[in-house]
Amino acid sequence: MDKIGVVIPAYNAEKSIGPLIEGLLALGFCREALIIVDDGSKDNTVMVAEGYKVDILRNNRNIGKGFSLNRGFQRAISKGLKKVFTIDADGQHRVADIKEFLKIKNEYDLIIGTRLKNSPDMPFIRRLVNRVTSLVISLLSKRYIPDVQSGFRLIDLSIFNRIILKTKNFQTESELVYKAVKNGYRIGFVPIATLYNSEKSYIMPVIDTIRFINMAVRFLWV
């Protein structure tokens, strides 16, 4: 994968991080282009990842997914990578779907994997929150965004020449989409499957919804 890397924000993902890395290596990604950002895990996530000799960044404490993503983006830029996939560490995404992104990689600056129609097992609260946040960002940006919270994306790193991310938690993915649209970047979508298993979700519906609302209100004045 010439000049394409992967940023993986991880928190307590010792059971799933190994198979994910193996899948990415099997697709042809270089070990040094796989950037794991551990967000203060309390399990053996880092130890497992170290066994694959990939690039690992560690937050001293649990700061947030958005902070970890941004740190990974900056690392990728420093390595000279041109594009990065983002993919969640909890095993929800099929690495095989990366091939669908690659088919249109030169047509868009940000490609989002859309889940809803292909994820009948998505828990009700996640589906509800995702629909509401996607609707809000669609209205604010005046562009239909079907799945604003999807963590499976392909991003042209040049967008960070004009986009500065200010949030640190789960709302960061929505912030990136909104700012990409407002700055005129090309947004594309590919359908993906999502595998829901017994892994614990670290989204806090009330707190993260409040954070999202605060961010959305600020967007009204920008």
matplotlib code that plots the C-alpha trace (Angstrom):
import matplotlib.pyplot as plt

x = [0.0, 2.2, 2.0, -1.2, -1.3, -3.7, -4.5, -6.0, -7.2, -7.3, -8.6, -8.7, -8.6, -6.3, -8.6, -9.2, -6.0, -4.0, -6.4, -6.9, -3.2, -2.8, -5.6, -4.1, -0.7, -2.3, -3.7, -0.2, 0.2, 3.7, 4.3, 5.7, 2.5, 0.3, -0.1, -1.7, -2.6, -3.3, -5.5, -4.3, -5.5, -5.6, -5.2, -2.5, -3.4, 0.1, 1.9, -0.1, 0.5, 4.3, 4.5, 3.8, 6.5, 4.1, 4.3, 2.7, 1.9, 0.8, -1.3, -0.4, -4.0, -7.4, -7.9, -10.4, -10.8, -10.6, -7.3, -5.9, -7.0, -5.4, -2.2, -2.2, -2.8, 0.1, 2.3, 1.2, 2.0, 5.5, 6.1, 5.3, 2.1, -0.4, -3.6, -4.7, -7.5, -9.0, -10.4, -11.7, -9.7, -12.6, -13.1, -16.3, -15.0, -14.0, -10.6, -11.7, -13.9, -10.8, -10.8, -14.1, -12.5, -9.4, -11.6, -12.5, -9.5, -8.5, -12.0, -12.5, -10.6, -12.6, -14.4, -16.7, -17.8, -21.6, -23.0, -26.7, -28.2, -25.6, -25.7, -29.1, -27.5, -26.5, -27.7, -30.8, -29.2, -26.3, -28.6, -30.7, -27.7, -26.1, -29.3, -29.7, -26.1, -26.0, -29.1, -27.7, -24.4, -26.3, -28.4, -25.5, -23.3, -26.1, -24.9, -26.4, -24.2, -25.7, -23.3, -21.3, -20.0, -18.5, -14.9, -14.0, -12.7, -10.0, -8.6, -6.3, -4.0, -3.7, -7.1, -5.2, -3.5, -6.8, -8.6, -7.7, -9.5, -10.4, -12.4, -10.9, -13.7, -16.2, -17.5, -14.2, -15.4, -18.4, -16.2, -13.9, -16.9, -18.4, -15.2, -14.3, -17.6, -17.4, -13.9, -15.0, -13.4, -14.9, -16.8, -17.6, -19.3, -18.9, -21.2, -19.5, -20.6, -20.2, -19.7, -21.2, -19.8, -19.3, -16.7, -17.7, -18.5, -16.9, -19.4, -21.2, -24.6, -25.5, -22.1, -21.0, -24.4, -23.9, -20.4, -21.8, -24.6, -22.0, -19.9, -22.9, -24.0, -20.5, -20.8, -23.9, -21.7, -18.8]
y = [0.0, 2.8, 5.9, 4.6, 3.9, 2.9, 4.8, 2.6, 4.2, 1.5, 1.1, -2.2, -4.2, -7.0, -9.7, -8.0, -6.0, -9.0, -10.4, -6.8, -6.3, -9.7, -8.9, -5.6, -7.1, -9.8, -7.0, -5.7, -2.8, -2.2, -2.7, 0.8, 2.3, 0.7, 3.3, 2.1, 4.8, 3.3, 5.5, 4.4, 0.8, -1.2, -4.6, -6.1, -4.1, -2.6, -5.9, -7.7, -4.9, -4.8, -8.4, -7.4, -4.6, -1.9, 1.7, 2.3, 5.6, 5.5, 8.1, 8.3, 8.1, 7.7, 11.0, 10.2, 8.7, 12.0, 12.9, 9.5, 9.9, 13.3, 12.1, 9.3, 11.7, 13.8, 10.7, 9.6, 13.0, 13.0, 9.6, 11.1, 9.1, 10.6, 8.9, 6.9, 4.5, 4.8, 1.6, 0.8, -1.7, -3.6, -6.0, -4.4, -3.8, -6.2, -5.4, -7.0, -3.9, -1.8, -3.0, -1.1, 2.1, 1.6, 1.4, 5.1, 6.4, 9.0, 10.4, 11.8, 13.4, 11.7, 8.4, 7.2, 3.6, 3.6, 1.0, 1.3, -0.7, -3.4, -3.6, -5.0, -6.1, -2.5, -1.9, 0.3, 3.1, 3.3, 3.3, 6.1, 8.3, 7.8, 8.8, 11.9, 13.0, 12.3, 14.3, 17.3, 17.3, 16.9, 20.0, 22.1, 21.2, 21.2, 17.9, 14.5, 12.4, 8.9, 7.7, 10.5, 8.4, 5.6, 5.0, 3.2, 5.9, 6.7, 10.2, 12.2, 13.8, 17.0, 18.0, 18.8, 21.7, 23.5, 21.5, 21.8, 19.4, 20.8, 18.1, 15.0, 12.5, 10.6, 13.8, 14.3, 12.1, 14.4, 17.4, 16.1, 15.5, 18.9, 20.8, 18.7, 19.7, 23.3, 23.5, 22.1, 18.7, 15.8, 13.4, 9.8, 6.8, 3.0, 0.5, -1.7, -4.5, -4.1, -7.1, -6.5, -8.9, -9.0, -6.3, -3.4, -0.1, 2.9, 5.4, 7.2, 8.1, 11.0, 12.6, 12.1, 13.4, 16.6, 17.0, 16.6, 19.2, 21.7, 21.2, 21.5, 24.8, 26.2, 25.3, 27.5, 30.6, 29.6]
z = [0.0, -1.3, 0.9, 2.6, 6.3, 9.0, 12.3, 14.9, 18.2, 20.8, 24.3, 26.2, 22.9, 23.8, 22.3, 18.9, 18.1, 17.1, 14.5, 13.2, 12.7, 11.0, 8.6, 7.6, 7.1, 4.9, 2.7, 2.1, 4.6, 5.9, 9.6, 10.0, 8.3, 10.9, 13.7, 16.9, 19.4, 22.8, 24.9, 28.3, 28.2, 31.4, 29.7, 27.4, 24.3, 24.0, 24.7, 22.0, 19.5, 20.3, 19.2, 15.6, 15.5, 14.4, 15.3, 18.7, 20.4, 24.1, 25.9, 29.6, 30.5, 28.9, 27.1, 24.3, 20.8, 19.1, 20.8, 19.8, 16.2, 15.9, 17.4, 14.8, 12.0, 13.0, 13.2, 9.7, 8.3, 9.9, 8.2, 4.8, 4.3, 1.9, 3.0, 6.1, 6.9, 10.3, 11.7, 15.2, 17.3, 18.7, 15.7, 14.4, 10.9, 8.2, 6.8, 3.5, 3.0, 2.5, -1.1, -1.7, -0.5, -2.7, -5.8, -5.4, -3.4, -6.0, -6.4, -2.9, 0.0, 2.7, 2.2, 5.0, 5.4, 5.9, 8.3, 8.9, 6.1, 6.5, 10.2, 11.3, 14.7, 15.6, 19.2, 19.3, 21.3, 18.9, 15.9, 17.5, 18.4, 15.0, 13.2, 15.3, 15.0, 11.3, 10.8, 12.8, 10.9, 7.6, 8.4, 9.6, 6.6, 4.1, 2.8, 3.4, 5.6, 6.2, 8.9, 10.6, 13.4, 11.4, 12.5, 9.2, 6.8, 4.2, 4.7, 2.4, 4.9, 2.9, 4.4, 7.6, 5.9, 6.4, 9.1, 12.8, 15.1, 18.5, 20.1, 21.9, 22.3, 20.2, 18.6, 16.7, 13.9, 13.4, 13.7, 10.9, 8.5, 9.1, 8.6, 5.5, 3.9, 4.9, 3.4, 0.1, 0.3, -1.7, 0.5, -0.7, 0.8, 0.6, 2.2, 4.9, 7.2, 10.9, 13.3, 16.7, 19.3, 23.1, 23.1, 25.4, 23.9, 25.6, 24.3, 27.1, 25.5, 27.9, 28.2, 24.6, 23.4, 25.5, 24.1, 20.6, 21.2, 22.6, 19.4, 17.1, 18.8, 18.3, 14.6, 14.3, 14.9, 12.6]

ax = plt.figure().add_subplot(projection="3d")
ax.plot(x, y, z, "-o")
ax.set_aspect("equal")
plt.show()
